[in-house]
Amino acid sequence: MDFLRDLWLFMKERKKFWLAPMIIVLLLMGLLIVFGGGSALAPFIYTLF
């Protein structure tokens, strides 16, 4: 959790709020790959990439 706090403080201090949507999208794609890899949806998810 220290990493997320440090990342937030960096974005707040340097006014880099445009990074937030990119980080959120990358996290969501990572979660989709991790949780979708072991399910029946895996073949459909992998066709997206």
Secondary structure by P-SEA (a helix, b strand, c coil): caaaaaaaaaaaaaccccaaaaaaaaaaaaaaaaaaccccaaaaaaaac
